[in-house]
Amino acid sequence: MAQKKILIVDDAKIFQDIYKNLLIPEGYNVKVASNGMEALKLAVSEKPDLILLDLNMPVMDGFKVLEAVKSNPELSSIHVIVLSSRGVPAEIEKAMNLGADSYLVKATAKPKEVMEKIKSILEA
């Protein structure tokens, strides 16, 4: 089976490192972006299987990234898990309506749960 590519999009290095350190030993090919513009460029060039997406970022927020990915026929099949510090119901609904596969809140989602969600989506 080909190695699955995951793009971590978060402006907080701590979250980049946590998930990189969990995903790489599991055999995933991991790329990292610190802002929305960088994320879109990597999505186009790398065509990841899944994007782990924060919403609060400089340059372009996660909602705009999600919208751009899902509206681009070449990228629309990429799975997106929103991992945000915000858990406002209206924002969760907005992300899901824009095409996110799942929405997890950083404060309550343990890294192990995030890993399980990633695996369940990629192995479905």
MMTF fields as JSON, N, C-alpha, C and O atoms, coordinates in Angstrom:
{
  "mmtfVersion": "1.0.0",
  "mmtfProducer": "UNKNOWN",
  "numBonds": 495,
  "numAtoms": 496,
  "numGroups": 124,
  "numChains": 1,
  "numModels": 1,
  "chainsPerModel": [1],
  "groupsPerChain": [124],
  "chainIdList": ["A"],
  "bondAtomList": [4, 2, 8, 6, 12, 10, 16, 14, 20, 18, 24, 22, 28, 26, 32, 30, 36, 34, 40, 38, 44, 42, 48, 46, 52, 50, 56, 54, 60, 58, 64, 62, 68, 66, 72, 70, 76, 74, 80, 78, 84, 82, 88, 86, 92, 90, 96, 94, 100, 98, 104, 102, 108, 106, 112, 110, 116, 114, 120, 118, 124, 122, 128, 126, 132, 130, 136, 134, 140, 138, 144, 142, 148, 146, 152, 150, 156, 154, 160, 158, 164, 162, 168, 166, 172, 170, 176, 174, 180, 178, 184, 182, 188, 186, 192, 190, 196, 194, 200, 198, 204, 202, 208, 206, 212, 210, 216, 214, 220, 218, 224, 222, 228, 226, 232, 230, 236, 234, 240, 238, 244, 242, 248, 246, 252, 250, 256, 254, 260, 258, 264, 262, 268, 266, 272, 270, 276, 274, 280, 278, 284, 282, 288, 286, 292, 290, 296, 294, 300, 298, 304, 302, 308, 306, 312, 310, 316, 314, 320, 318, 324, 322, 328, 326, 332, 330, 336, 334, 340, 338, 344, 342, 348, 346, 352, 350, 356, 354, 360, 358, 364, 362, 368, 366, 372, 370, 376, 374, 380, 378, 384, 382, 388, 386, 392, 390, 396, 394, 400, 398, 404, 402, 408, 406, 412, 410, 416, 414, 420, 418, 424, 422, 428, 426, 432, 430, 436, 434, 440, 438, 444, 442, 448, 446, 452, 450, 456, 454, 460, 458, 464, 462, 468, 466, 472, 470, 476, 474, 480, 478, 484, 482, 488, 486, 492, 490],
  "bondOrderList": [1, 1, 1, 1, 1, 1, 1, 1, 1, 1, 1, 1, 1, 1, 1, 1, 1, 1, 1, 1, 1, 1, 1, 1, 1, 1, 1, 1, 1, 1, 1, 1, 1, 1, 1, 1, 1, 1, 1, 1, 1, 1, 1, 1, 1, 1, 1, 1, 1, 1, 1, 1, 1, 1, 1, 1, 1, 1, 1, 1, 1, 1, 1, 1, 1, 1, 1, 1, 1, 1, 1, 1, 1, 1, 1, 1, 1, 1, 1, 1, 1, 1, 1, 1, 1, 1, 1, 1, 1, 1, 1, 1, 1, 1, 1, 1, 1, 1, 1, 1, 1, 1, 1, 1, 1, 1, 1, 1, 1, 1, 1, 1, 1, 1, 1, 1, 1, 1, 1, 1, 1, 1, 1],
  "groupList": [{"groupName": "MET", "atomNameList": ["N", "CA", "C", "O"], "elementList": ["N", "C", "C", "O"], "formalChargeList": [0, 0, 0, 0], "bondAtomList": [1, 0, 2, 1, 3, 2], "bondOrderList": [1, 1, 2], "singleLetterCode": "M", "chemCompType": "L-PEPTIDE LINKING"}, {"groupName": "ALA", "atomNameList": ["N", "CA", "C", "O"], "elementList": ["N", "C", "C", "O"], "formalChargeList": [0, 0, 0, 0], "bondAtomList": [1, 0, 2, 1, 3, 2], "bondOrderList": [1, 1, 2], "singleLetterCode": "A", "chemCompType": "L-PEPTIDE LINKING"}, {"groupName": "GLN", "atomNameList": ["N", "CA", "C", "O"], "elementList": ["N", "C", "C", "O"], "formalChargeList": [0, 0, 0, 0], "bondAtomList": [1, 0, 2, 1, 3, 2], "bondOrderList": [1, 1, 2], "singleLetterCode": "Q", "chemCompType": "L-PEPTIDE LINKING"}, {"groupName": "LYS", "atomNameList": ["N", "CA", "C", "O"], "elementList": ["N", "C", "C", "O"], "formalChargeList": [0, 0, 0, 0], "bondAtomList": [1, 0, 2, 1, 3, 2], "bondOrderList": [1, 1, 2], "singleLetterCode": "K", "chemCompType": "L-PEPTIDE LINKING"}, {"groupName": "ILE", "atomNameList": ["N", "CA", "C", "O"], "elementList": ["N", "C", "C", "O"], "formalChargeList": [0, 0, 0, 0], "bondAtomList": [1, 0, 2, 1, 3, 2], "bondOrderList": [1, 1, 2], "singleLetterCode": "I", "chemCompType": "L-PEPTIDE LINKING"}, {"groupName": "LEU", "atomNameList": ["N", "CA", "C", "O"], "elementList": ["N", "C", "C", "O"], "formalChargeList": [0, 0, 0, 0], "bondAtomList": [1, 0, 2, 1, 3, 2], "bondOrderList": [1, 1, 2], "singleLetterCode": "L", "chemCompType": "L-PEPTIDE LINKING"}, {"groupName": "VAL", "atomNameList": ["N", "CA", "C", "O"], "elementList": ["N", "C", "C", "O"], "formalChargeList": [0, 0, 0, 0], "bondAtomList": [1, 0, 2, 1, 3, 2], "bondOrderList": [1, 1, 2], "singleLetterCode": "V", "chemCompType": "L-PEPTIDE LINKING"}, {"groupName": "ASP", "atomNameList": ["N", "CA", "C", "O"], "elementList": ["N", "C", "C", "O"], "formalChargeList": [0, 0, 0, 0], "bondAtomList": [1, 0, 2, 1, 3, 2], "bondOrderList": [1, 1, 2], "singleLetterCode": "D", "chemCompType": "L-PEPTIDE LINKING"}, {"groupName": "PHE", "atomNameList": ["N", "CA", "C", "O"], "elementList": ["N", "C", "C", "O"], "formalChargeList": [0, 0, 0, 0], "bondAtomList": [1, 0, 2, 1, 3, 2], "bondOrderList": [1, 1, 2], "singleLetterCode": "F", "chemCompType": "L-PEPTIDE LINKING"}, {"groupName": "TYR", "atomNameList": ["N", "CA", "C", "O"], "elementList": ["N", "C", "C", "O"], "formalChargeList": [0, 0, 0, 0], "bondAtomList": [1, 0, 2, 1, 3, 2], "bondOrderList": [1, 1, 2], "singleLetterCode": "Y", "chemCompType": "L-PEPTIDE LINKING"}, {"groupName": "ASN", "atomNameList": ["N", "CA", "C", "O"], "elementList": ["N", "C", "C", "O"], "formalChargeList": [0, 0, 0, 0], "bondAtomList": [1, 0, 2, 1, 3, 2], "bondOrderList": [1, 1, 2], "singleLetterCode": "N", "chemCompType": "L-PEPTIDE LINKING"}, {"groupName": "PRO", "atomNameList": ["N", "CA", "C", "O"], "elementList": ["N", "C", "C", "O"], "formalChargeList": [0, 0, 0, 0], "bondAtomList": [1, 0, 2, 1, 3, 2], "bondOrderList": [1, 1, 2], "singleLetterCode": "P", "chemCompType": "L-PEPTIDE LINKING"}, {"groupName": "GLU", "atomNameList": ["N", "CA", "C", "O"], "elementList": ["N", "C", "C", "O"], "formalChargeList": [0, 0, 0, 0], "bondAtomList": [1, 0, 2, 1, 3, 2], "bondOrderList": [1, 1, 2], "singleLetterCode": "E", "chemCompType": "L-PEPTIDE LINKING"}, {"groupName": "GLY", "atomNameList": ["N", "CA", "C", "O"], "elementList": ["N", "C", "C", "O"], "formalChargeList": [0, 0, 0, 0], "bondAtomList": [1, 0, 2, 1, 3, 2], "bondOrderList": [1, 1, 2], "singleLetterCode": "G", "chemCompType": "PEPTIDE LINKING"}, {"groupName": "SER", "atomNameList": ["N", "CA", "C", "O"], "elementList": ["N", "C", "C", "O"], "formalChargeList": [0, 0, 0, 0], "bondAtomList": [1, 0, 2, 1, 3, 2], "bondOrderList": [1, 1, 2], "singleLetterCode": "S", "chemCompType": "L-PEPTIDE LINKING"}, {"groupName": "HIS", "atomNameList": ["N", "CA", "C", "O"], "elementList": ["N", "C", "C", "O"], "formalChargeList": [0, 0, 0, 0], "bondAtomList": [1, 0, 2, 1, 3, 2], "bondOrderList": [1, 1, 2], "singleLetterCode": "H", "chemCompType": "L-PEPTIDE LINKING"}, {"groupName": "ARG", "atomNameList": ["N", "CA", "C", "O"], "elementList": ["N", "C", "C", "O"], "formalChargeList": [0, 0, 0, 0], "bondAtomList": [1, 0, 2, 1, 3, 2], "bondOrderList": [1, 1, 2], "singleLetterCode": "R", "chemCompType": "L-PEPTIDE LINKING"}, {"groupName": "THR", "atomNameList": ["N", "CA", "C", "O"], "elementList": ["N", "C", "C", "O"], "formalChargeList": [0, 0, 0, 0], "bondAtomList": [1, 0, 2, 1, 3, 2], "bondOrderList": [1, 1, 2], "singleLetterCode": "T", "chemCompType": "L-PEPTIDE LINKING"}],
  "groupTypeList": [0, 1, 2, 3, 3, 4, 5, 4, 6, 7, 7, 1, 3, 4, 8, 2, 7, 4, 9, 3, 10, 5, 5, 4, 11, 12, 13, 9, 10, 6, 3, 6, 1, 14, 10, 13, 0, 12, 1, 5, 3, 5, 1, 6, 14, 12, 3, 11, 7, 5, 4, 5, 5, 7, 5, 10, 0, 11, 6, 0, 7, 13, 8, 3, 6, 5, 12, 1, 6, 3, 14, 10, 11, 12, 5, 14, 14, 4, 15, 6, 4, 6, 5, 14, 14, 16, 13, 6, 11, 1, 12, 4, 12, 3, 1, 0, 10, 5, 13, 1, 7, 14, 9, 5, 6, 3, 1, 17, 1, 3, 11, 3, 12, 6, 0, 12, 3, 4, 3, 14, 4, 5, 12, 1],
  "groupIdList": [1, 2, 3, 4, 5, 6, 7, 8, 9, 10, 11, 12, 13, 14, 15, 16, 17, 18, 19, 20, 21, 22, 23, 24, 25, 26, 27, 28, 29, 30, 31, 32, 33, 34, 35, 36, 37, 38, 39, 40, 41, 42, 43, 44, 45, 46, 47, 48, 49, 50, 51, 52, 53, 54, 55, 56, 57, 58, 59, 60, 61, 62, 63, 64, 65, 66, 67, 68, 69, 70, 71, 72, 73, 74, 75, 76, 77, 78, 79, 80, 81, 82, 83, 84, 85, 86, 87, 88, 89, 90, 91, 92, 93, 94, 95, 96, 97, 98, 99, 100, 101, 102, 103, 104, 105, 106, 107, 108, 109, 110, 111, 112, 113, 114, 115, 116, 117, 118, 119, 120, 121, 122, 123, 124],
  "secStructList": [7, 7, 7, 7, 3, 3, 3, 3, 3, 7, 1, 7, 2, 2, 2, 2, 2, 2, 2, 2, 2, 2, 2, 4, 4, 4, 6, 7, 3, 3, 3, 3, 3, 1, 1, 2, 2, 2, 2, 2, 2, 2, 2, 2, 2, 2, 7, 7, 1, 3, 3, 3, 3, 7, 1, 7, 7, 1, 1, 1, 7, 2, 2, 2, 2, 2, 2, 2, 2, 2, 2, 1, 6, 6, 6, 6, 6, 1, 3, 3, 3, 3, 3, 3, 1, 7, 7, 7, 2, 2, 2, 2, 2, 2, 2, 2, 2, 2, 6, 7, 1, 3, 3, 3, 3, 6, 6, 6, 7, 7, 2, 2, 2, 2, 2, 2, 2, 2, 2, 2, 2, 2, 6, 7],
  "xCoordList": [0.842, 0.0, 0.888, 1.882, 0.504, 1.285, 1.178, 0.157, 2.272, 2.304, 1.3, 1.308, 0.446, -0.554, 0.111, 0.957, -0.293, 0.251, -0.734, -1.931, -0.204, -1.021, -0.376, 0.829, -1.207, -0.757, -1.297, -2.508, -0.381, -0.759, -0.708, 0.328, -1.843, -1.914, -2.248, -3.387, -1.245, -1.42, -0.288, 0.865, -0.607, 0.437, 1.167, 2.163, 0.68, 1.344, 2.298, 1.874, 3.596, 4.604, 4.38, 4.656, 3.886, 3.657, 2.685, 2.903, 1.614, 0.658, 1.254, 1.006, 2.032, 2.725, 3.585, 3.551, 4.352, 5.287, 4.568, 4.959, 3.517, 2.77, 2.309, 2.541, 1.65, 1.069, 2.105, 1.955, 3.149, 4.244, 4.858, 5.109, 5.096, 5.73, 4.841, 5.34, 3.535, 2.623, 2.437, 2.346, 2.381, 2.054, 3.233, 3.06, 4.406, 5.572, 5.889, 6.101, 5.929, 6.197, 5.116, 5.364, 3.903, 2.813, 2.942, 2.138, 3.957, 4.192, 3.59, 3.558, 3.112, 2.547, 3.635, 4.61, 3.449, 4.312, 3.696, 2.584, 4.396, 3.816, 4.463, 5.686, 3.616, 4.041, 3.392, 2.359, 4.004, 3.496, 3.391, 4.273, 2.284, 2.109, 1.723, 0.987, 2.229, 1.971, 0.905, 0.494, 0.461, -0.62, -1.426, -1.029, -2.549, -3.458, -2.905, -3.155, -2.156, -1.589, -0.601, -0.617, 0.25, 1.227, 0.487, 0.901, -0.599, -1.391, -1.944, -1.882, -2.48, -3.041, -1.96, -2.17, -0.816, 0.287, 0.696, 0.902, 0.813, 1.193, 0.084, 0.369, -1.162, -2.279, -2.217, -2.436, -1.919, -1.829, -0.611, -0.715, 0.545, 1.768, 1.872, 2.408, 1.373, 1.552, 0.339, 0.48, -0.842, -2.095, -2.178, -2.197, -2.229, -2.286, -3.587, -4.579, -3.567, -4.784, -5.694, -6.915, -5.066, -5.839, -5.151, -3.923, -5.957, -5.445, -5.989, -7.196, -5.088, -5.45, -5.375, -4.283, -6.526, -6.618, -7.053, -8.112, -6.232, -6.603, -7.392, -7.218, -8.253, -9.025, -8.374, -8.419, -7.769, -7.164, -5.733, -4.823, -5.541, -4.18, -3.973, -4.93, -2.719, -2.418, -2.529, -2.582, -2.563, -2.582, -3.935, -4.585, -4.352, -5.648, -6.161, -5.449, -7.399, -7.89, -8.31, -8.392, -8.573, -8.898, -10.184, -10.298, -11.162, -12.403, -12.129, -12.674, -11.274, -10.952, -10.171, -10.377, -9.272, -8.516, -9.474, -9.404, -10.368, -11.334, -12.19, -12.404, -12.67, -13.497, -12.713, -13.232, -11.472, -10.64, -10.354, -10.404, -10.058, -9.765, -11.002, -10.927, -12.131, -13.349, -13.961, -14.721, -13.643, -14.198, -13.288, -13.658, -12.095, -11.159, -11.314, -11.042, -11.752, -11.972, -10.747, -10.897, -9.548, -8.334, -8.053, -7.32, -8.637, -8.352, -9.564, -9.419, -10.736, -11.976, -12.1, -12.871, -11.355, -11.445, -10.544, -10.582, -9.739, -8.873, -9.746, -10.617, -9.498, -10.223, -9.695, -8.497, -10.596, -10.188, -10.772, -11.982, -9.877, -10.3, -9.946, -8.778, -10.954, -10.697, -10.332, -11.06, -9.199, -8.752, -8.542, -7.5, -9.541, -9.531, -9.663, -10.174, -9.2, -9.382, -10.804, -11.257, -11.504, -12.87, -13.878, -13.768, -14.86, -15.878, -17.278, -18.241, -17.394, -18.686, -19.558, -19.122, -20.784, -21.635, -21.775, -21.77, -21.899, -22.046, -20.796, -20.901, -19.621, -18.383, -18.232, -17.739, -18.655, -18.615, -19.534, -19.161, -20.723, -21.688, -21.136, -21.264, -20.524, -19.95, -18.867, -18.845, -17.978, -16.893, -17.465, -17.009, -18.455, -19.046, -19.762, -19.694, -20.447, -21.134, -20.155, -20.481, -18.951, -17.926, -17.252, -16.495, -17.524, -16.997, -16.017, -15.415, -15.842, -14.943, -15.501, -16.714, -14.609, -15.019, -15.34, -16.196, -14.643, -14.815, -14.344, -13.581, -14.806, -14.417, -14.092, -14.948, -12.866, -12.433, -11.955, -11.355, -12.228, -11.821, -10.535, -10.477, -9.515, -8.193, -8.258, -7.56, -9.091, -9.142, -9.675, -9.334, -10.506, -11.119, -10.645, -10.78, -10.097, -9.656, -8.22, -7.288, -8.061, -6.716, -6.017, -6.674, -4.678, -3.959, -4.308, -4.389, -4.512, -4.858, -6.19, -6.337, -7.166, -8.456, -8.305, -8.94, -7.462, -7.229, -6.616, -7.006, -5.656, -5.03, -6.065, -6.06, -6.948, -7.99, -8.906, -9.304, -9.247, -10.11, -9.409, -10.026, -8.128, -7.354, -7.366, -7.644, -7.06, -7.023, -8.381, -8.467, -9.445, -10.778, -11.17, -11.801, -10.806, -11.137, -10.3, -10.82, -8.996, -8.117, -8.309, -7.998, -8.818, -8.991, -10.41, -10.717, -11.28, -12.692, -12.802, -13.902],
  "yCoordList": [-1.182, 0.0, 1.248, 1.325, 2.215, 3.45, 4.217, 4.185, 4.907, 5.687, 6.84, 7.584, 6.984, 8.058, 9.369, 9.412, 10.439, 11.772, 12.563, 12.6, 13.193, 14.037, 15.417, 15.549, 16.435, 17.817, 18.379, 18.459, 18.768, 19.398, 20.904, 21.451, 21.573, 23.02, 23.666, 23.613, 24.272, 24.9, 25.899, 25.595, 27.089, 28.083, 27.878, 28.551, 26.951, 26.658, 25.484, 24.363, 25.756, 24.719, 23.522, 22.386, 23.761, 22.66, 21.634, 20.43, 22.101, 21.164, 20.482, 19.301, 21.224, 20.607, 19.453, 18.352, 19.721, 18.712, 17.512, 16.368, 17.772, 16.67, 15.693, 14.489, 16.224, 15.323, 14.745, 13.619, 15.511, 14.953, 13.758, 12.716, 13.924, 12.859, 11.641, 10.549, 11.808, 10.671, 10.006, 8.782, 10.813, 10.291, 9.628, 8.593, 10.2, 9.662, 8.22, 7.372, 7.915, 6.512, 5.539, 4.338, 6.062, 5.213, 4.962, 4.239, 5.565, 5.321, 6.342, 6.125, 7.454, 8.489, 9.437, 9.701, 9.942, 10.969, 12.3, 12.621, 13.074, 14.276, 15.546, 15.668, 16.482, 17.825, 18.789, 18.477, 19.978, 20.953, 22.323, 22.741, 23.021, 24.404, 25.237, 24.777, 26.473, 27.34, 28.398, 29.11, 28.501, 29.44, 28.916, 27.959, 29.554, 29.082, 29.1, 28.176, 30.14, 30.217, 29.08, 28.423, 28.862, 27.775, 26.43, 25.546, 26.302, 25.063, 24.803, 23.678, 25.831, 25.642, 25.273, 24.408, 25.924, 25.596, 24.13, 23.421, 23.682, 22.284, 21.323, 20.225, 21.713, 20.854, 20.618, 19.5, 21.664, 21.547, 20.724, 19.858, 20.991, 20.303, 18.879, 18.003, 18.639, 17.332, 16.404, 15.186, 16.971, 16.186, 15.22, 14.004, 15.76, 14.866, 14.067, 14.452, 12.963, 12.163, 12.806, 12.656, 13.536, 14.144, 15.422, 15.501, 16.418, 17.663, 17.776, 17.68, 17.98, 18.258, 19.774, 20.344, 20.432, 21.873, 22.667, 22.415, 23.627, 24.583, 25.709, 25.952, 26.395, 27.494, 28.852, 29.718, 29.041, 30.336, 30.394, 29.855, 31.059, 31.16, 32.497, 33.15, 32.899, 34.139, 33.927, 32.794, 35.002, 35.068, 34.619, 35.383, 33.399, 32.899, 31.915, 30.987, 32.118, 31.232, 29.867, 29.664, 28.943, 27.576, 27.442, 26.555, 28.314, 28.252, 28.518, 27.842, 29.514, 29.844, 28.704, 28.398, 28.084, 26.941, 25.805, 25.224, 25.495, 24.42, 24.685, 23.795, 25.909, 26.281, 26.148, 25.631, 26.613, 26.54, 25.091, 24.746, 24.246, 22.836, 22.141, 21.458, 22.32, 21.603, 22.117, 21.396, 23.363, 23.899, 23.649, 23.946, 23.102, 22.8, 21.327, 20.447, 21.04, 19.649, 18.742, 17.545, 19.305, 18.5, 18.168, 17.224, 18.944, 18.77, 18.313, 17.918, 18.36, 18.166, 16.798, 16.642, 15.811, 14.478, 14.337, 13.311, 15.355, 15.312, 15.372, 16.233, 14.448, 14.451, 15.586, 15.872, 16.235, 17.33, 17.111, 16.96, 17.097, 17.088, 18.461, 18.848, 19.186, 20.467, 20.172, 19.479, 20.711, 20.583, 22.004, 22.613, 22.525, 23.935, 24.135, 23.272, 25.274, 25.608, 26.108, 26.189, 26.444, 26.953, 25.822, 25.01, 25.788, 24.754, 25.339, 24.721, 26.527, 27.193, 26.416, 26.156, 26.042, 25.254, 25.839, 25.091, 27.157, 27.771, 27.536, 27.341, 27.555, 27.335, 25.867, 25.546, 24.978, 23.544, 23.281, 22.583, 23.846, 23.666, 24.232, 23.609, 25.413, 26.037, 25.14, 24.925, 24.623, 23.756, 22.492, 22.073, 21.896, 20.673, 20.974, 20.184, 22.118, 22.508, 22.797, 22.62, 23.246, 23.507, 22.216, 22.23, 21.106, 19.829, 19.114, 18.12, 19.605, 18.9, 17.511, 17.331, 16.537, 15.172, 15.08, 14.298, 15.889, 15.829, 17.146, 17.886, 17.431, 18.65, 18.255, 17.742, 18.492, 18.157, 19.436, 20.307, 19.535, 20.703, 20.356, 19.365, 21.177, 20.906, 20.654, 19.781, 21.412, 21.307, 19.955, 19.5, 19.315, 18.061, 16.835, 15.712, 17.029, 15.88, 15.514, 16.279, 14.347, 13.885, 13.448, 12.982, 13.596, 13.175, 11.753, 11.484, 10.846, 9.466, 9.415, 8.656, 10.238, 10.287, 10.85, 10.374, 11.86, 12.455, 11.396, 11.275, 10.637, 9.567, 8.528, 8.074, 8.156, 7.173, 7.701, 6.958, 8.996, 9.614, 9.619, 9.305, 9.972, 9.977, 8.579, 8.418, 7.579, 6.205, 5.753, 5.115, 6.084, 5.619, 6.266, 5.621, 7.523, 8.19, 7.641, 7.382, 7.462, 7.001, 5.527, 5.097, 4.761, 3.331, 2.977, 1.816, 4.0, 3.753, 3.42, 3.184],
  "zCoordList": [0.0, 0.0, 0.0, 0.723, -0.827, -0.905, 0.41, 1.097, 0.736, 1.965, 1.861, 0.881, 2.86, 2.865, 3.266, 4.159, 2.581, 2.866, 3.707, 3.426, 4.744, 5.604, 5.687, 5.905, 5.506, 5.621, 6.929, 7.131, 7.816, 9.086, 8.866, 8.49, 9.106, 8.907, 10.244, 10.708, 10.852, 12.157, 12.348, 12.043, 12.851, 13.064, 14.385, 14.651, 15.22, 16.498, 16.315, 16.036, 16.474, 16.275, 17.199, 16.813, 18.405, 19.349, 18.755, 18.888, 18.101, 17.504, 16.272, 16.029, 15.503, 14.361, 14.86, 14.31, 15.906, 16.427, 17.038, 16.807, 17.817, 18.438, 17.368, 17.47, 16.335, 15.335, 14.375, 13.901, 14.091, 13.284, 14.003, 13.398, 15.299, 16.086, 16.272, 16.545, 16.129, 16.203, 14.84, 14.747, 13.792, 12.464, 11.753, 11.11, 11.857, 11.13, 11.554, 10.688, 12.872, 13.259, 12.789, 12.682, 12.506, 12.009, 10.505, 9.917, 9.891, 8.469, 7.525, 6.314, 8.067, 7.209, 6.722, 7.425, 5.511, 4.945, 5.364, 4.945, 6.18, 6.774, 6.236, 6.183, 5.841, 5.446, 6.421, 7.014, 6.592, 7.546, 6.896, 6.147, 7.199, 6.751, 7.964, 8.837, 8.01, 9.159, 8.898, 9.814, 7.652, 7.349, 6.157, 5.493, 5.906, 4.873, 3.462, 2.688, 3.115, 1.754, 1.528, 0.487, 2.511, 2.438, 2.314, 1.565, 3.057, 3.022, 1.625, 1.129, 0.998, -0.347, -1.359, -2.21, -1.267, -2.191, -2.025, -3.01, -0.765, -0.513, -0.925, -1.403, -0.75, -1.167, -2.669, -3.136, -3.421, -4.883, -5.298, -6.166, -4.682, -5.111, -4.572, -5.251, -3.372, -2.735, -2.857, -2.754, -3.073, -3.118, -1.935, -2.127, -0.704, 0.46, 0.486, -0.134, 1.205, 1.373, 2.412, 2.371, 3.356, 4.432, 4.899, 4.941, 5.247, 5.827, 7.241, 7.464, 8.195, 9.579, 9.701, 9.696, 9.81, 9.584, 10.799, 11.374, 11.184, 12.221, 11.547, 10.353, 12.295, 11.716, 11.946, 11.072, 13.116, 13.46, 12.969, 13.599, 11.828, 11.286, 10.607, 10.19, 10.498, 9.778, 8.265, 7.788, 7.541, 6.08, 5.499, 4.785, 5.801, 5.331, 6.377, 6.763, 6.838, 7.898, 7.35, 6.138, 8.265, 7.886, 7.094, 6.249, 7.355, 6.578, 5.098, 4.226, 4.825, 3.432, 2.767, 1.592, 3.538, 3.017, 2.678, 1.595, 3.61, 3.413, 2.173, 1.351, 2.054, 0.905, -0.401, -1.39, -0.403, -1.61, -2.004, -3.185, -1.02, -1.295, -1.859, -2.88, -1.191, -1.583, -2.88, -3.526, -3.277, -4.524, -5.729, -6.865, -5.474, -6.557, -6.947, -6.13, -8.194, -8.597, -8.397, -8.149, -8.502, -8.335, -6.869, -6.574, -5.951, -4.526, -3.722, -2.565, -4.305, -3.541, -2.874, -1.927, -3.353, -2.73, -1.496, -0.818, -1.205, -0.017, 1.235, 1.361, 2.151, 3.426, 4.293, 4.289, 5.04, 5.919, 7.312, 7.484, 8.303, 9.7, 10.263, 10.286, 10.714, 11.358, 12.817, 13.527, 13.241, 14.634, 15.135, 14.891, 15.837, 16.196, 17.694, 18.408, 18.155, 19.564, 19.803, 20.945, 18.719, 18.845, 18.665, 17.746, 19.558, 19.466, 19.379, 19.832, 18.798, 18.67, 17.675, 16.554, 18.071, 17.17, 15.758, 14.781, 15.642, 14.314, 13.457, 12.246, 14.085, 13.329, 12.954, 11.873, 13.847, 13.529, 12.332, 11.389, 12.387, 11.29, 9.984, 8.931, 10.055, 8.86, 8.249, 7.037, 9.087, 8.598, 7.948, 6.884, 8.589, 8.043, 6.722, 5.78, 6.659, 5.42, 4.286, 3.112, 4.65, 3.631, 3.16, 2.189, 3.842, 3.368, 4.277, 3.871, 5.514, 6.438, 6.742, 6.85, 6.879, 7.232, 8.713, 9.128, 9.507, 10.95, 11.553, 10.931, 12.772, 13.485, 14.913, 15.634, 15.315, 16.67, 17.359, 16.728, 18.659, 19.438, 20.188, 20.917, 20.001, 20.592, 22.096, 22.612, 22.794, 24.257, 24.727, 25.819, 23.914, 24.354, 23.583, 24.069, 22.401, 21.595, 21.959, 21.712, 22.541, 22.88, 21.591, 20.66, 21.527, 20.32, 19.873, 18.674, 20.825, 20.476, 19.718, 18.76, 20.16, 19.478, 18.068, 17.127, 17.935, 16.614, 15.691, 14.53, 16.216, 15.421, 14.992, 13.848, 15.914, 15.581, 14.492, 13.595, 14.566, 13.56, 12.202, 11.183, 12.184, 10.943, 10.319, 9.131, 11.139, 10.627, 10.109, 9.059, 10.842, 10.415, 9.088, 8.251, 8.889, 7.621, 6.479, 5.394, 6.718, 5.638, 5.296, 4.186, 6.247, 5.985, 5.56, 5.292, 5.5, 5.12, 3.64, 3.141]
}
